[in-house]
Amino acid sequence: MNKTQLIDEVHRILGPSVPRSAAEKALQSVLDALENGVANDGSVQIVGFGTFTVKARPARMGRNPRTNEPVEIKASKNVSFKAGTSLKKRLEG
């Protein structure tokens, strides 16, 4: 599912009395809040759904696959997601 399909699904759930633009704005607001929460607090927990957390990756040495020369890979931060109980049960069927 891509963002357009997700907006369509939110619009379907909200019903025909709510304009599609309102569904798009609602989804974008939730995504912005998640982004701000992870960036500012380091994690966002939605009980039953899951937890988004920032994971730090240390700098390390890698290899250039073309030349086989060592290359330094800089430290970085990524977002990790751990599914909550309700989501896990839904995925198991």
C-alpha positions as CSV (number, residue, x, y, z in Angstrom):
1,M,0.0,0.0,0.0
2,N,1.4,3.4,-0.9
3,K,0.5,6.8,0.5
4,T,-2.3,7.5,-2.1
5,Q,-3.9,4.1,-1.3
6,L,-3.6,4.8,2.4
7,I,-5.4,8.2,2.0
8,D,-8.1,6.4,0.0
9,E,-8.5,3.8,2.8
10,V,-8.7,6.5,5.5
11,H,-11.3,8.4,3.3
12,R,-13.3,5.1,3.0
13,I,-13.3,4.6,6.7
14,L,-14.3,8.2,7.5
15,G,-17.2,7.9,5.1
16,P,-18.5,9.8,2.1
17,S,-19.5,12.9,4.2
18,V,-15.8,13.7,4.8
19,P,-13.9,15.1,1.8
20,R,-10.9,13.2,0.5
21,S,-8.8,16.4,1.2
22,A,-9.7,16.1,4.9
23,A,-8.6,12.4,5.0
24,E,-5.3,13.5,3.3
25,K,-4.8,16.2,5.9
26,A,-5.6,13.9,8.8
27,L,-3.1,11.3,7.5
28,Q,-0.4,13.9,6.9
29,S,-1.0,15.3,10.4
30,V,-0.4,11.8,11.9
31,L,2.7,11.3,9.9
32,D,4.1,14.7,10.9
33,A,3.4,14.0,14.5
34,L,5.1,10.6,14.3
35,E,8.1,12.2,12.6
36,N,8.3,15.0,15.2
37,G,8.0,12.5,18.1
38,V,10.7,10.2,16.8
39,A,13.0,13.1,16.0
40,N,12.5,15.0,19.3
41,D,11.9,12.2,21.8
42,G,13.7,9.2,20.2
43,S,10.6,7.0,20.2
44,V,6.8,6.9,19.6
45,Q,4.8,4.1,21.2
46,I,1.2,3.4,19.9
47,V,-0.2,0.8,22.3
48,G,-1.3,-2.3,20.4
49,F,0.2,-1.1,17.1
50,G,3.9,-0.8,17.8
51,T,6.9,1.4,18.7
52,F,9.0,3.5,16.4
53,T,12.5,4.1,17.9
54,V,15.8,5.7,16.7
55,K,18.7,3.3,16.4
56,A,22.2,4.5,16.1
57,R,24.6,2.6,13.8
58,P,28.3,3.1,14.6
59,A,30.9,3.9,12.0
60,R,32.5,0.9,10.4
61,M,34.8,-0.3,7.7
62,G,33.3,-1.7,4.5
63,R,34.6,-2.6,1.1
64,N,34.1,-1.1,-2.3
65,P,32.7,-4.1,-4.3
66,R,34.3,-2.9,-7.6
67,T,37.8,-2.3,-6.3
68,N,37.7,-4.3,-3.1
69,E,39.3,-1.3,-1.3
70,P,38.4,-0.6,2.3
71,V,35.9,2.3,2.7
72,E,34.8,4.0,5.9
73,I,31.1,4.0,6.4
74,K,30.0,6.9,8.5
75,A,27.8,6.5,11.6
76,S,24.1,7.0,11.0
77,K,20.7,6.9,12.7
78,N,17.8,5.0,11.4
79,V,14.2,4.4,12.6
80,S,13.2,1.0,13.8
81,F,9.7,-0.4,14.2
82,K,8.7,-3.1,16.6
83,A,5.1,-4.4,16.1
84,G,2.8,-4.4,19.1
85,T,0.7,-7.3,20.3
86,S,-2.5,-6.5,18.3
87,L,-0.6,-6.1,15.1
88,K,1.3,-9.3,15.7
89,K,-1.9,-11.3,16.3
90,R,-3.5,-9.8,13.2
91,L,-0.5,-10.8,11.0
92,E,-0.6,-14.4,12.4
93,G,-4.2,-14.8,11.2
